[in-house]
Amino acid sequence: MRYSHDDTGLVRQPIGYWSWAAHEAVVGHIRGVLGELGLTQPQWWVLNQLADSPAGRDRTELVAFLQGYLAVGTVRMDDEVEALISRRLVALGEDGLLHNTPEGEALRAKAAVRQQGVRAKIHDGITDEEYVRTLKVLQRMIHNVDGKAWHH
């Protein structure tokens, strides 16, 4: 891999730019792959959360939980849930909780396989130690400026 600058030059590079560029590249790639399956990234989050909750999830709690994931522009998580219900990928059970339908679970499983490939591509040539170190550095920077960040 050829880097943009030598180490002396990299140490002077702005983290704001490079963290933004990484976000744009990685999230754009993820959203493109999911889009090929007819899913938005927020819809993927919904299907995945419901798969992790066989008993179902309360809609209000699920929407509140997912709203904090990433900035999704003008997208409202509740609208994403509604879109999945309209497509019969998610259903409201008799228990009043949201559940993946068999079709929704099949699409989620297909997307999960794709997501594993996406993760492998993103992490290509990066050791687990490098990855952990990078996340710790970014989290420290967030902490240093009293920022708020959370992910499950």
N, C-alpha and C positions, 0 to 999 in steps of 0.2 A: 504494500500500500504506500502510496506517495502522499505525504502530508502537505498541508498548505504552507507551512513554514518550518524552519529548523526549530529545535527545542528552545533556543534563545528567543526566537520570534513568537513561538506558541505561548510562552509564559506571559507575553504582553497582550495576547488576544482577548477580546471582551467575551466574558462568559454569557452575557445576555444574548449576544448574536449567536454563539455556537449552540447554546441550549435551545434557542428558538429554531435554528436551522435543523437540529437533530429532531425536535418535535415535529416540524413540518415534514421532514423526510420520512420518519418512522410512522407517524400517524397517517400521513397521506398514503403510504404503502399499505398499511393495515386496512384503511377504509376502502382502498381500491380493490383489494382481494375480497373483502366482504361484499362490496358492491357487485362483484361478478356473480355472487350467489343471491343477489336481490335483497341484501341486508344492509342496514346502516350500522355503524358501530354501536350506537345506543341500543338498537334492537338486539344485537349480539349480546350485549350486557344483560338485557332482560332475559333472553332465552337461557343464557348461562346461569344466571342467578336462580331461575326457576328449576333448572336441572339439578342444582345443588340443594334444592329444597323440595324433596318428594312430597312433603305434606302440603305444599303450596305456600304462597306468599300473599300477604295483605297488599293490595294495590297501593294504598297511600304510603305505607312503610317502604315498599320497594322503590317507588318513585323518589321518595325523600332520600333513601340510601344511595341511589344511582345518580341523583342530580349533582352530587359532589364529585363525580369522577373526573371529567375533563370538560373544559369549555367546549360546548357544542354549538356555539353561535345562537341562533334564534330557536333552535330545536328545544322543545319541551319534552321531558321524559314521559309525561302522561300521554302526549300525542303519539309517541313511539309505541307505548303499550297498546293504545287504541288501534294503531296500524296493524300490529301483530294480531290483535283480536279480530279485526276486519278480514285479515288474510287467513283466519282460522288456524293460526300457528300457536296461539295462546287462547285459553278459555277460562271463563269464570266458573268455578265449580259450584256445586250445590252447597258447599261449605263456605261460599263467599270468598274463597281464595283463588288466586291465579295459578294456573297450571299450564305446562306445555302440553299441546295436543300431540298425538303420535306424529303428525306431519311436522309440527314444530320441533319435536325432539329429533326427528330424522334430519332436518335441516341444521339444527344445532350441532349434531354429531358430525355432519359433513363439514360445517364451518370449523369445528374444533380441529379436525384433521388439517385443514388449510392453515389454521392459526399456528399449529405446531410447526408447519413448514415455514411460515412467516417468521416465527421466533428463531428458528434455526438459521434462516438467512440473515436476520438482524444480528445474531450473535456469532456469525461466522468469523473465526479467527480471534475471538475474544474469550479468554479463560474466565471461569467462574470467579476467580480471585480478582481479575481486572474489573469485571462487572460489579461485584460487591463494592470494591474500592470506589468506583465511579458513583454508585448510588450513595455511598456514605459521604463523598465529597459534595455532591449536589444537595443532600439533606443538610449537611453542615452549612452550606451557603444559604439555604432557605432559612435555617435557624438563625444565622448571623444577622439577617435583615428582618427578623421577627415575622417571617412569612409563615403561612399556614399551608401544609400539604399533608395529605393522607391518602392511603390506598390500602385496601384489604390485604 
